[in-house]
């Protein structure tokens, strides 16, 4: 797998964590 894929996955996890904190 490409490194960019891992970066996108990390980005999504970070976004979900932020969304949960805002809730």
C-alpha positions in Angstrom: 0.0 0.0 0.0 1.1 3.6 -0.6 2.1 5.9 2.2 -0.6 8.4 1.1 -3.3 5.8 1.9 -2.1 5.6 5.5 -2.0 9.4 5.7 -5.6 9.6 4.5 -6.6 6.9 7.1 -4.9 8.9 9.8 -6.6 12.0 8.6 -10.0 10.4 8.8 -9.4 9.0 12.3 -8.3 12.5 13.4 -11.5 14.0 11.9 -13.7 11.5 13.6 -12.0 12.2 17.0 -12.5 15.9 16.5 -16.2 15.4 15.6 -16.8 13.3 18.7 -15.1 16.0 20.9 -17.4 18.7 19.4 -20.4 16.6 20.2 
